[in-house]
């Protein structure tokens, strides 16, 4: 069953990540990421957690850059 709305693929593409990079970053088996994108939906709560982690990380990096200027 495919999910509707935000997908694993959409999240990782926003952050410019390949499936391999995404899987390695979150220590998710590559096959699981592939299944989420091709066949089965990722649980919504997992998508929210992954999205939040990437957003938080990017905001921290952005603020760190601002503080160095």
Residue frames as qw, qx, qy, qz and C-alpha x, y, z in Angstrom:
[[0.000, 0.889, 0.459, 0.000, 0.00, 0.00, 0.00],
 [0.412, 0.358, -0.009, 0.838, 1.41, 3.37, -1.01],
 [0.198, -0.586, -0.462, 0.636, 1.14, 6.33, 1.36],
 [0.226, 0.817, 0.355, 0.395, -0.39, 9.62, 0.39],
 [0.244, -0.969, 0.038, -0.001, 1.18, 13.01, 1.05],
 [0.035, -0.819, 0.572, -0.012, 4.77, 13.32, 2.20],
 [0.987, 0.091, -0.131, 0.027, 6.96, 10.37, 1.31],
 [0.744, -0.461, 0.241, 0.419, 10.40, 9.13, 2.24],
 [0.615, 0.330, 0.354, 0.622, 11.53, 9.96, -1.28],
 [0.062, 0.890, 0.206, 0.403, 10.21, 13.52, -1.08],
 [0.535, -0.836, 0.086, 0.090, 11.96, 14.12, 2.25],
 [0.739, -0.296, 0.330, 0.508, 15.33, 12.76, 1.15],
 [0.511, 0.524, 0.357, 0.581, 15.18, 14.62, -2.19],
 [0.124, -0.968, -0.114, -0.184, 14.54, 17.94, -0.43],
 [0.519, -0.776, 0.323, 0.152, 17.79, 17.37, 1.48],
 [0.458, 0.721, -0.496, -0.157, 19.65, 16.12, -1.61],
 [0.444, -0.408, 0.789, -0.114, 20.22, 12.60, -0.31],
 [0.507, 0.177, -0.763, -0.361, 20.40, 9.31, -2.18],
 [0.865, -0.324, -0.243, -0.296, 18.68, 6.23, -0.84],
 [0.786, 0.043, -0.442, 0.431, 22.04, 4.95, 0.37],
 [0.168, 0.347, -0.338, 0.858, 22.89, 8.21, 2.16],
 [0.573, -0.418, -0.019, -0.704, 19.45, 8.34, 3.76],
 [0.915, -0.203, -0.342, -0.071, 19.66, 4.72, 4.90],
 [0.655, 0.129, -0.440, 0.601, 23.15, 5.19, 6.34],
 [0.049, -0.450, 0.227, -0.862, 22.32, 8.45, 8.11],
 [0.645, -0.352, 0.140, -0.664, 19.35, 6.96, 9.95],
 [0.133, -0.278, 0.943, -0.129, 20.74, 3.41, 10.20],
 [0.773, 0.273, 0.297, -0.489, 17.77, 2.04, 8.29],
 [0.606, -0.017, 0.720, 0.339, 18.40, -0.98, 6.08],
 [0.089, 0.289, -0.464, -0.833, 18.65, 0.11, 2.44],
 [0.112, -0.253, -0.901, -0.333, 16.07, -2.51, 1.44],
 [0.051, -0.626, -0.662, 0.408, 13.59, -0.93, 3.88],
 [0.058, 0.566, -0.061, -0.820, 14.07, 2.52, 2.31],
 [0.111, 0.112, -0.741, -0.653, 13.65, 0.98, -1.14],
 [0.089, -0.421, -0.902, -0.036, 10.48, -0.81, -0.04],
 [0.004, 0.640, 0.427, -0.639, 9.07, 2.39, 1.45],
 [0.125, 0.514, -0.265, -0.806, 9.63, 4.18, -1.84],
 [0.227, 0.164, -0.779, -0.561, 8.56, 1.42, -4.22],
 [0.394, -0.245, -0.859, -0.216, 5.99, -0.81, -2.54],
 [0.459, -0.590, -0.640, 0.180, 5.01, -0.17, 1.04],
 [0.069, -0.866, -0.019, -0.495, 4.31, 3.03, 2.87],
 [0.371, 0.158, -0.588, 0.701, 6.49, 4.21, 5.69],
 [0.301, -0.669, -0.640, 0.228, 4.55, 4.76, 8.93],
 [0.065, 0.880, 0.170, 0.438, 3.52, 8.41, 9.21],
 [0.551, -0.829, 0.074, 0.068, 5.11, 8.80, 12.64],
 [0.768, -0.172, 0.284, 0.547, 8.46, 7.63, 11.22],
 [0.416, 0.612, 0.293, 0.605, 8.21, 10.16, 8.38],
 [0.220, -0.937, -0.096, -0.253, 7.56, 12.94, 10.89],
 [0.711, -0.619, 0.176, 0.285, 10.55, 11.94, 13.01],
 [0.705, 0.108, 0.333, 0.617, 12.89, 11.75, 10.01],
 [0.220, 0.777, 0.270, 0.524, 11.63, 15.06, 8.66],
 [0.408, -0.910, -0.018, -0.073, 12.07, 16.75, 12.04],
 [0.774, -0.399, 0.225, 0.437, 15.61, 15.37, 12.45],
 [0.579, 0.321, 0.328, 0.675, 16.72, 16.66, 9.06],
 [0.005, -0.879, -0.220, -0.424, 15.07, 20.05, 9.60],
 [0.582, -0.806, 0.037, 0.101, 16.64, 20.44, 13.04],
 [0.763, -0.183, 0.270, 0.558, 20.06, 19.48, 11.72],
 [0.424, 0.535, 0.312, 0.661, 19.84, 21.97, 8.84],
 [0.209, -0.924, -0.150, -0.284, 18.67, 24.75, 11.15],
 [0.701, -0.636, 0.117, 0.301, 21.56, 24.09, 13.54],
 [0.673, 0.083, 0.315, 0.664, 24.02, 24.25, 10.65],
 [0.185, 0.761, 0.297, 0.546, 22.44, 27.48, 9.40],
 [0.413, -0.904, -0.053, -0.095, 22.63, 29.11, 12.83],
 [0.772, -0.386, 0.186, 0.470, 26.20, 27.95, 13.29],
 [0.533, 0.386, 0.302, 0.690, 27.15, 29.66, 10.02],
 [0.072, -0.880, -0.216, -0.416, 25.44, 32.87, 11.10],
 [0.613, -0.781, 0.020, 0.117, 27.33, 32.90, 14.38],
 [0.763, -0.120, 0.227, 0.594, 30.67, 32.55, 12.58],
 [0.373, 0.680, 0.269, 0.571, 30.13, 35.70, 10.53]]
